[in-house]
Amino acid sequence: MTALEAHILAGRDPAGRYRFRHAARMEWIKLRSLRSTWWTLVITVAGAIGIGVTVGINTRDAGGDLTNNALAGIVPALLLSGVLGVLTMTSEYSSGLIRATLTAIPRRGLLLAAKAAVFGAVALAAGEAASFISFFAGGAALRHGIAAPALGQPGVLRAVLLAGTGFCLVGLLGLGLGAIVRHSGAAVAVLVGGVYVAPPLIGAVAHQVAAYTPIFIIANSLGTTKPEACGAQAAQCPHFLSAWAGLGVLALYAAAALGIGWWLFARRDA
Amino acid sequence: MIEVRDLTKRYGPTLAVDALSFDARPGAVTGFLGANGSGKSTTMRLILGLDRPDAGQARIGGRRFRDLRWPLREVGALLEARAFHPGRSARDHLAALAAGNGIGRRRADEVLDLVGLAGAGRRRAGKFSLGMAQRLGLAAALLGDPPVLLLDEPVNGLDPAGIRWIRDLLSSLAAEGRTVFVSSHLIGEVALMAERLVVIGQGRLLADTSVAQMSAGASSLEAAFLELTGASAEYQAAWPPVSARKGSPS
């Protein structure tokens, strides 16, 4: 380094170095400056609420899990959360932006952590909004003299909170898949195949394994106030995980996808 | 200062960069020349830590790229014209990168102004022409006012006035004491702005010289370049036959 170069460097180079908060701020600006982010989230939340209200209007059985009914829109909404997670990663590759990103933040583990934290926070906020609004709107839509469930009833607050959390975890699962597969179409295919197509097939072959698939976890473990009762079909019905075990398994999936994604991201050429 | 030592990169059976060593020094524009497919872009990607070398290393100001404390303030890079999301505005793209290295948002507007995109900053960058995309890439490279600049084919897509403008800009940046490393497959273009030349073919160093020295022994700089790279060109036309190509190209 020449004296002049040293001078240029020293003249305006503040102490320290880039850290997680810089990377997170960068990712937040990226996420919020795309109109598609907001469109996707608005459509997702509105769709979930719409389904919850529709189910509420058509509910005639006061003995069912009314909370689970109101949250019926969360499962279809997960698809968009997962796809948004995938695209948060893969759009960097399809556009070539990843090269610019990595010239600002070369430490890839830090970058992926910042992406996951920022996207995860946004997905959690959207998921909880969808979940809580669905719960109240679905309850308010109940007719036929059925009383709306209240958050204070046993298991209700837990179900509403965890359904929103599931939304965030599927988004992070998508982000991890995006880091592993890198190609938007292929990653979305893996996500849809793994989360939506495989579980019913698995369920048809091995009932007990189906309980461990993301969609069954969210529909039957996280979003319920009481364990699912299968009545007459008990023999065909898997033993669903408890809410907290389901949350743990789902978090494990997201962590595994992010972990493998991180491992590959740190080693592969960008 | 960019120091490249024994840099080697293999893609499957192909040796893209082969034990390459050279320096790019401060205060000068160093032209990085080679035919298409000669390994210029791969070398730049290796210097920036985007690809992992199989052997050797590259250092910038004495440090590996991934060890830089504020990368954008130490190295500005333009690798490909469209390294941005098409749905994001130019201004937001630059503001995001700036935030990643603790650079204020105002600097994004400054560099947009500097590259002549002040009026287009709020438009979606996906609508940009190739020339505008190049300018946005250059704006990103200048964000951190870095002492080292690495530009891969920066005149691609620019009109003659734009080419003149970038040439003057790079010369003035070098005159301020910065290291400016510019790749091109157009010898004529590089000769107008560079003092030093690093010439490669099939990933190997063919010459590390000055523009004056290179043109001294040949009828023209282009003739010298073609003679140097002819033997190692990755893709050669079958016609005219090699024997007919011996004469000096016009």
Interface residues (C-beta under 8 A of the other chain):
Chain A: M1 T2 L4 E5 H7 I8 L9 R12 D13 P14 G16 R17 Y18 H22 A23 R25 M26 E27 I29 K30 S33 L34 R35 S36 S91 E92 S95 G96 L97 I98 R99 A100 T101 L102 T103 A104 I105 P106 R107 R267 D269 A270
Chain B: M1 P26 G27 R45 L48 G49 L50 D51 R52 G61 G62 F65 R66 L68 R69 W70 P71 L72 R73 E74 V75 A77 L79 E80 R82 A83 F84 H85 P86 G87 R88 S89 D92 H93 A95 A96 L97 A99 G100 N101 G102 A140 D145 P147 E176 G177 R178 T179
